[in-house]
Amino acid sequence: MSISFLKENNNLNVSKLAENIIGSEIIKLAAEVNEKIKQGEKIYNLTIGDFNPKVFPIPAELKQFIIKAYEDDNTNYPTADGMLELRQAVSNLLELRGGLHYKTDEIVIAGGARPLIYTIFRTLVDAGDTVVFPVPSWNNNHYTYLNGAKQVLVETCASTNFMPTASDFKPHISAANLIALCSPLNPTGTTFRKKDLEEICDLILEENSIRIVSGKKLLYLMYDQIYWELTNGSTKHYDPVSLRPEMKKYTIFVDGISKSLAATGVRVGWAMGPKNIIEKIKLILTHVGAWAPRAEQIATAAYLNNLSHYDSFLTEIKSKINARLLGFHNGFQSLKSEKFKVDSIAPEAAIYLTVQFALHGQKTAEGKTLETTKDVTKYVLDEAKVALVPFYAFGASPESNWYRLSVGTCKMEDINNVIENLRTALKKLT
């Protein structure tokens, strides 16, 4: 077989799954931003759902515990479901700070939230099953694809702060095998109202009462609460099991230290749920090997065993995050008051602010019309030197004019500069 033939038929060398997988829109945008930075441009990169460790370092005590764990030679395999001392610490944390009661055999540890989400999908979703999730939301479309499942996208809107309601799900509930929710939500930084989450839970419980009688496969809820400790002001985090205890049989949580402790690269996450489901998740993870490193698990357990340190760190990091979110929100509201076609939703949680650029149809100084969201995104990047992620990168309509602004890598002094750059760029549009 000739080399030229192989080059022309590369798709013969990979699986259909690999051939048709879709890359991340966020990574595409990041590549463009990084290229501009390499060329020497000063870009305010507000796209990254991560922390700058120089601005948001992990807790000093956690760092020391990690170092000590390695000095004690904790470099061999961890137990398959996670080190017992960590599962005990997580169980205690959930009960004392979250009001959730999970035993150690109802908790599984993994290398951050991503392998847990993937494994939850693999555990609950068969090829051809239906996964229902709201958009914008992070990566549910990709996990659905990787499982050969059908996706039903429920597009949300600004009137509900981009959080879904029971009425959004009701038309699809009878066909659903998994509903995937996240609160606080990535990319919006908004949260569920108590009534809305209660109504969604009631819908799931009613559907499962029918399925139990008919013998149909049960409907489960994946509830990603990785940002639950990072609330803003008076915002209260709600979860399905606290609101409706009966939901404990049908809910699998995703959680961890990645966001609350600014420890995205430490890679310690956990899932909790019904014991029989958690056992299957553990078995799949055993074959994948996506464990959190033993040393990091031991260190995290030691850190969480002193919740006074944990509470103090949360107070500090929330203050720093919220100051940035409110700074940008006030800046956007100032631009809006000046009659520029921008807006923002008051921050509620996480490290994200939802902002709007309603600039479609406007003309640049060079006479080019901003016809699409991609045009607007490029204009804001090129002219204002500000990089943001459009909601279509999270599954929303390509026409959506809303964006995610992430504050995890910015300094306080960046805020005024960003707002002033935007003001200058917006003044040039007609």
MARVEX-911826 format. One record per residue (C-alpha): residue number from 1; x, y, z. Coordinates in pm, 1 decimal. Layout:
N
num,u,v,w
NUM,X,Y,Z
...
***
This chain:
430
num,u,v,w
1,0.0,0.0,0.0
2,152.2,335.7,-103.7
3,231.2,617.7,136.8
4,25.9,857.3,-76.6
5,-277.4,628.2,-44.2
6,-237.9,620.4,334.0
7,-208.7,999.0,349.8
8,-524.7,1039.4,143.9
9,-713.5,783.7,353.4
10,-611.5,866.2,709.0
11,-966.2,795.8,821.2
12,-900.8,426.9,751.0
13,-649.4,421.1,1034.6
14,-868.1,538.6,1322.5
15,-1202.0,444.5,1474.5
16,-1523.2,610.2,1364.4
17,-1542.7,767.7,1709.9
18,-1198.6,926.3,1670.5
19,-1265.6,1027.7,1312.1
20,-1581.4,1220.0,1401.7
21,-1492.0,1363.7,1739.3
22,-1526.7,1740.1,1762.3
23,-1248.7,1950.4,1909.3
24,-1305.0,2211.6,2178.7
25,-1412.1,2554.9,2055.4
26,-1246.2,2699.5,2364.8
27,-911.9,2542.9,2270.9
28,-944.9,2684.2,1918.3
29,-999.6,3030.9,2059.3
30,-714.6,2984.2,2307.6
31,-478.1,2899.9,2021.9
32,-562.3,3228.8,1850.1
33,-517.1,3421.1,2174.2
34,-184.0,3252.9,2248.9
35,-57.5,3332.8,1900.1
36,-131.8,3702.4,1955.8
37,48.6,3691.0,2288.9
38,349.3,3525.8,2121.5
39,353.4,3811.8,1872.6
40,393.4,4053.5,2161.9
41,35.3,4181.3,2191.3
42,-102.4,4266.2,2535.4
43,-413.9,4049.4,2556.4
44,-648.1,4033.8,2854.2
45,-724.4,3663.3,2840.2
46,-1050.7,3606.0,3025.5
47,-1126.7,3275.4,2855.7
48,-957.9,3031.6,3092.0
49,-1167.8,2835.8,3342.8
50,-863.4,2805.6,3565.0
51,-661.9,2999.1,3821.1
52,-331.8,3181.5,3795.0
53,-136.9,3018.6,4082.7
54,53.8,3343.4,4139.0
55,-276.6,3522.1,4203.2
56,-477.9,3232.4,4346.4
57,-233.3,2984.6,4505.9
58,-355.5,2664.6,4666.4
59,-369.6,2665.9,5049.0
60,-21.8,2677.7,5200.4
61,-108.5,2390.6,5435.3
62,-222.9,2171.7,5145.5
63,102.8,2238.3,4961.6
64,303.5,2134.1,5265.1
65,95.8,1818.8,5309.9
66,160.6,1726.4,4945.0
67,535.7,1776.2,4987.2
68,535.4,1567.2,5304.7
69,337.0,1287.8,5137.7
70,602.9,1262.8,4866.7
71,883.1,1281.5,5121.3
72,715.2,986.1,5293.4
73,736.6,795.8,4963.7
74,363.7,776.3,4892.3
75,425.6,710.3,4524.6
76,260.1,372.7,4468.6
77,-94.4,301.1,4350.4
78,-384.0,433.9,4557.9
79,-676.4,206.3,4641.4
80,-922.9,169.1,4354.4
81,-1203.4,374.6,4507.8
82,-971.5,623.9,4673.9
83,-771.2,625.7,4994.7
84,-997.2,548.7,5289.3
85,-872.4,846.7,5489.5
86,-973.0,1079.3,5206.7
87,-1316.4,923.5,5166.8
88,-1365.8,964.0,5541.3
89,-1257.7,1329.7,5521.9
90,-1490.2,1391.6,5225.5
91,-1779.1,1223.4,5407.8
92,-1719.2,1453.1,5703.9
93,-1689.7,1763.3,5483.5
94,-2013.1,1685.7,5299.7
95,-2202.4,1636.5,5624.6
96,-2068.2,1935.8,5816.1
97,-2056.9,2189.1,5532.0
98,-2309.0,2054.6,5281.2
99,-2565.2,1876.3,5495.9
100,-2524.6,1561.5,5284.3
101,-2486.3,1218.1,5442.0
102,-2271.7,976.7,5241.4
103,-2077.6,681.2,5381.4
104,-1729.1,600.7,5258.5
105,-1860.6,320.4,5035.0
106,-2089.7,573.3,4864.6
107,-1792.7,791.6,4763.8
108,-1530.1,731.8,4494.6
109,-1215.7,938.6,4434.3
110,-1064.7,1012.9,4091.8
111,-821.3,1244.0,3916.6
112,-1049.7,1547.0,3913.1
113,-1405.7,1591.1,3787.8
114,-1349.2,1501.3,3421.3
115,-1283.3,1125.9,3456.9
116,-1571.3,1106.3,3702.1
117,-1814.5,1267.3,3459.7
118,-1696.2,1040.4,3179.7
119,-1729.3,734.0,3402.3
120,-2074.7,835.3,3525.1
121,-2184.7,851.6,3161.7
122,-2025.6,512.8,3093.2
123,-2196.5,363.9,3397.9
124,-2547.1,490.9,3327.0
125,-2573.3,551.4,2952.1
126,-2591.0,283.9,2681.8
127,-2541.9,348.7,2311.7
128,-2869.2,484.4,2180.2
129,-2984.9,613.8,2519.4
130,-3096.4,975.4,2553.5
131,-2911.4,1237.1,2757.0
132,-3093.9,1563.8,2825.1
133,-2902.5,1872.1,2933.1
134,-2933.6,2250.4,2919.5
135,-2714.5,2473.5,2707.9
136,-2499.6,2662.6,2758.7
137,-2321.5,2402.0,2968.4
138,-1976.6,2249.8,2977.5
139,-1888.6,1942.5,2770.4
140,-2211.0,1739.4,2806.7
141,-2232.0,1717.7,2428.7
142,-1886.7,1557.9,2409.8
143,-1952.5,1303.0,2684.6
144,-2281.0,1212.0,2516.3
145,-2099.2,1158.6,2187.1
146,-1831.2,942.7,2349.4
147,-2106.8,711.2,2471.8
148,-2285.8,686.2,2137.4
149,-2596.1,835.3,2298.3
150,-2857.6,1074.6,2167.4
151,-2845.3,1430.0,2296.5
152,-3139.1,1657.8,2365.4
153,-3026.8,2017.0,2413.7
154,-3252.1,2247.6,2612.8
155,-3154.8,2605.6,2528.4
156,-3193.6,2842.6,2821.9
157,-3217.8,3221.1,2818.0
158,-3125.7,3532.9,3011.7
159,-3471.1,3561.8,3173.0
160,-3385.9,3262.8,3395.9
161,-3016.1,3352.6,3424.9
162,-2955.5,3064.4,3182.4
163,-3069.0,2806.5,3440.5
164,-3317.8,2541.6,3317.2
165,-3665.2,2484.0,3459.0
166,-3890.7,2178.9,3489.0
167,-4099.4,2304.2,3197.6
168,-3785.2,2288.6,2979.8
169,-3738.7,1919.5,3061.2
170,-4099.1,1802.8,3073.4
171,-4139.3,1739.6,2696.1
172,-3829.4,1515.9,2700.3
173,-3857.6,1340.8,3035.7
174,-4019.8,1017.9,2917.1
175,-3736.4,952.2,2669.5
176,-3449.5,1056.6,2896.8
177,-3204.8,812.3,3055.0
178,-2981.1,1076.6,3212.2
179,-3028.5,1443.6,3294.4
180,-2701.2,1634.0,3338.7
181,-2710.4,1949.3,3551.9
182,-2449.1,2182.4,3695.1
183,-2492.7,2444.5,3967.8
184,-2322.0,2683.4,4009.7
185,-2316.1,2669.2,3632.6
186,-2014.6,2673.6,3406.4
187,-2018.0,2898.3,3193.8
188,-2263.4,3144.5,3353.2
189,-2172.7,3163.1,3720.6
190,-2545.1,3149.7,3800.8
191,-2729.9,2909.3,4029.4
192,-3059.0,2726.3,4074.6
193,-3342.3,2888.9,4260.5
194,-3482.2,2652.4,4522.5
195,-3826.5,2626.1,4361.7
196,-3687.6,2552.0,4015.6
197,-3464.1,2269.4,4137.0
198,-3744.6,2126.6,4350.3
199,-3971.6,2113.2,4046.6
200,-3707.1,1936.2,3838.7
201,-3658.8,1682.3,4118.3
202,-4035.0,1626.0,4139.7
203,-4044.1,1565.7,3764.9
204,-3770.9,1299.6,3792.2
205,-3936.3,1133.9,4092.4
206,-4272.3,1120.2,3916.0
207,-4113.0,971.8,3604.2
208,-3930.1,706.1,3804.0
209,-4246.4,609.4,3990.8
210,-4393.4,522.5,3649.9
211,-4079.4,336.9,3538.5
212,-4061.7,124.7,3853.5
213,-4409.9,-8.9,3780.5
214,-4340.5,-65.3,3411.6
215,-3992.7,-214.9,3463.0
216,-3834.6,49.6,3239.6
217,-3473.7,159.4,3292.3
218,-3460.6,427.4,3562.6
219,-3382.5,794.3,3503.0
220,-3075.9,930.8,3682.4
221,-2952.8,1281.9,3752.0
222,-2585.4,1378.4,3733.3
223,-2540.0,1687.0,3948.6
224,-2208.7,1866.9,3903.3
225,-2150.6,2096.1,4203.1
226,-1777.2,2146.0,4166.2
227,-1821.7,2523.4,4229.5
228,-2066.5,2494.0,4520.6
229,-1840.1,2653.3,4781.6
230,-1766.6,2958.6,4564.8
231,-2089.0,3152.3,4615.1
232,-2117.0,3530.2,4595.4
233,-2279.7,3740.2,4868.1
234,-2619.5,3607.2,4977.4
235,-2637.0,3339.2,4705.5
236,-2734.7,2999.7,4848.4
237,-2637.8,2670.8,4688.0
238,-2910.6,2406.9,4659.2
239,-2875.4,2039.9,4579.3
240,-3135.2,1775.8,4479.3
241,-3090.5,1541.3,4775.7
242,-3123.5,1807.4,5045.2
243,-3440.3,1937.5,4881.6
244,-3590.1,1597.6,4803.4
245,-3431.9,1314.4,5011.2
246,-3595.6,1058.1,4780.5
247,-3362.7,1184.4,4506.3
248,-3067.0,1018.0,4681.7
249,-3155.6,695.7,4496.6
250,-3127.8,867.0,4158.0
251,-2855.8,1134.6,4199.1
252,-2482.1,1107.0,4138.4
253,-2285.2,1412.1,4246.0
254,-1960.6,1542.7,4095.6
255,-1740.0,1738.4,4335.3
256,-1378.5,1796.9,4437.2
257,-1112.1,2050.8,4533.0
258,-1032.7,2177.8,4183.0
259,-1225.0,2503.7,4215.8
260,-1288.5,2557.6,4586.8
261,-916.3,2528.2,4667.1
262,-789.0,2668.3,4331.9
263,-632.6,2325.0,4286.1
264,-717.6,2244.4,3924.9
265,-382.9,2078.7,3859.8
266,-373.9,1880.7,4183.9
267,-639.1,1651.1,4031.1
268,-847.3,1534.8,4327.6
269,-1218.5,1492.4,4270.9
270,-1495.8,1273.0,4401.4
271,-1839.1,1143.9,4312.5
272,-2102.0,1030.4,4558.5
273,-2424.3,844.8,4501.1
274,-2606.8,513.2,4546.1
275,-2364.4,242.9,4661.1
276,-2438.6,9.2,4367.6
277,-2370.3,288.1,4115.1
278,-2052.7,402.6,4291.2
279,-1926.1,42.3,4289.5
280,-1963.2,25.4,3909.4
281,-1795.6,363.1,3867.4
282,-1504.7,229.9,4075.0
283,-1473.6,-79.7,3855.5
284,-1464.9,124.5,3534.3
285,-1208.0,362.9,3683.5
286,-999.8,58.9,3779.7
287,-961.0,-28.5,3411.4
288,-907.2,332.2,3302.7
289,-663.0,407.0,3584.4
290,-777.6,767.9,3620.1
291,-698.0,782.4,3991.3
292,-588.6,1086.3,4182.6
293,-222.3,1037.2,4285.1
294,-179.8,869.1,4621.9
295,27.7,1154.1,4767.8
296,-228.2,1418.2,4669.7
297,-507.4,1206.7,4818.0
298,-327.5,1167.0,5150.5
299,-247.4,1539.2,5154.9
300,-605.1,1638.8,5074.6
301,-732.5,1414.8,5354.2
302,-495.5,1576.4,5600.7
303,-601.4,1922.3,5488.1
304,-975.4,1851.6,5505.2
305,-936.5,1707.8,5854.9
306,-889.0,2065.6,5976.2
307,-1197.7,2249.3,5854.2
308,-1094.1,2573.4,6022.8
309,-810.0,2601.8,5768.2
310,-1057.1,2512.1,5492.6
311,-1305.6,2777.4,5606.8
312,-1038.9,3045.9,5632.3
313,-912.2,2972.0,5283.7
314,-1264.5,2983.7,5140.0
315,-1328.6,3320.6,5300.6
316,-1012.9,3458.2,5142.3
317,-1054.4,3313.2,4794.1
318,-1422.8,3406.7,4773.6
319,-1338.5,3764.3,4867.7
320,-1078.7,3784.1,4590.5
321,-1301.8,3620.4,4329.0
322,-1608.5,3822.2,4416.7
323,-1418.1,4150.7,4408.2
324,-1320.0,4074.2,4048.6
325,-1664.8,3957.0,3943.7
326,-1832.7,4263.8,4090.9
327,-1566.7,4489.7,3942.7
328,-1634.7,4359.7,3592.2
329,-2012.0,4359.2,3646.5
330,-2006.4,4722.6,3759.0
331,-1784.4,4807.7,3463.4
332,-2026.0,4650.1,3215.4
333,-2320.2,4821.4,3380.4
334,-2133.4,5150.8,3348.0
335,-2083.9,5087.3,2974.1
336,-2451.6,4996.1,2945.4
337,-2551.5,5323.9,3113.7
338,-2345.4,5501.5,2848.8
339,-2578.7,5345.6,2587.4
340,-2328.2,5091.3,2458.2
341,-2494.4,4764.5,2355.7
342,-2349.7,4550.6,2630.5
343,-2489.4,4396.7,2947.7
344,-2404.9,4157.5,3229.4
345,-2589.2,3939.7,3479.7
346,-2512.1,4003.6,3846.0
347,-2260.0,3742.6,3963.2
348,-2386.0,3464.5,4189.6
349,-2108.5,3205.8,4214.5
350,-1805.5,3032.7,4058.8
351,-1538.2,3234.7,3875.4
352,-1754.5,3344.6,3582.9
353,-1952.0,3649.2,3478.8
354,-2214.3,3631.7,3205.5
355,-2176.1,3927.8,2968.5
356,-2349.3,4035.6,2648.8
357,-2224.2,4208.7,2335.1
358,-2534.1,4290.5,2126.7
359,-2321.8,4420.8,1840.2
360,-2458.8,4223.2,1544.6
361,-2520.8,4455.3,1250.9
362,-2288.8,4731.4,1369.5
363,-2009.7,4860.8,1147.5
364,-1641.9,4900.9,1230.0
365,-1438.6,5213.2,1151.9
366,-1323.9,5032.3,836.7
367,-1684.6,4981.9,726.1
368,-1704.5,4608.1,796.7
369,-2035.3,4482.3,932.6
370,-2024.2,4255.9,1235.9
371,-2261.4,3995.6,1097.1
372,-2196.5,3694.4,1321.6
373,-2098.1,3619.1,1678.9
374,-1758.3,3510.9,1548.5
375,-1720.3,3856.7,1392.4
376,-1805.0,4020.8,1725.1
377,-1567.9,3794.1,1917.1
378,-1286.0,3872.6,1676.0
379,-1354.6,4246.6,1691.6
380,-1343.7,4250.9,2072.3
381,-1019.5,4050.5,2062.8
382,-850.4,4252.6,1788.4
383,-969.2,4599.9,1885.1
384,-1011.2,4583.2,2264.3
385,-748.5,4312.2,2323.4
386,-1000.2,4122.9,2535.8
387,-1054.3,3747.4,2490.9
388,-1387.5,3596.2,2598.5
389,-1565.4,3266.5,2525.5
390,-1896.7,3290.4,2335.7
391,-2180.5,3076.2,2464.2
392,-2195.6,2883.0,2136.7
393,-1874.1,2714.1,2255.5
394,-2093.5,2566.1,2528.7
395,-2363.1,2437.7,2294.4
396,-2581.2,2748.0,2270.5
397,-2708.6,2883.6,1940.1
398,-2438.9,3025.7,1706.8
399,-2644.1,3347.8,1706.6
400,-2623.7,3391.0,2083.9
401,-2456.9,3719.6,2178.4
402,-2373.8,3613.5,2534.5
403,-2024.7,3529.0,2663.4
404,-1835.6,3375.2,2956.1
405,-1586.9,3604.1,3130.4
406,-1352.5,3416.9,3364.9
407,-1169.6,3598.5,3645.9
408,-943.7,3317.1,3768.1
409,-634.0,3451.9,3596.9
410,-684.3,3828.0,3621.5
411,-545.2,4084.2,3861.5
412,-758.5,4358.1,4015.1
413,-572.7,4624.1,3818.8
414,-676.8,4451.9,3495.1
415,-1043.5,4539.6,3544.3
416,-1028.0,4911.9,3471.4
417,-795.8,4850.4,3176.8
418,-1035.3,4597.6,3024.6
419,-1336.7,4825.1,3066.7
420,-1150.3,5120.8,2920.7
421,-1030.2,4913.6,2623.0
422,-1387.1,4800.4,2561.1
423,-1516.2,5157.2,2586.3
424,-1262.8,5271.3,2325.6
425,-1348.0,4984.1,2092.0
426,-1723.8,5028.4,2129.4
427,-1699.6,5401.5,2050.3
428,-1561.9,5311.2,1706.0
429,-1875.0,5117.6,1608.0
430,-2170.0,5271.6,1428.6
***
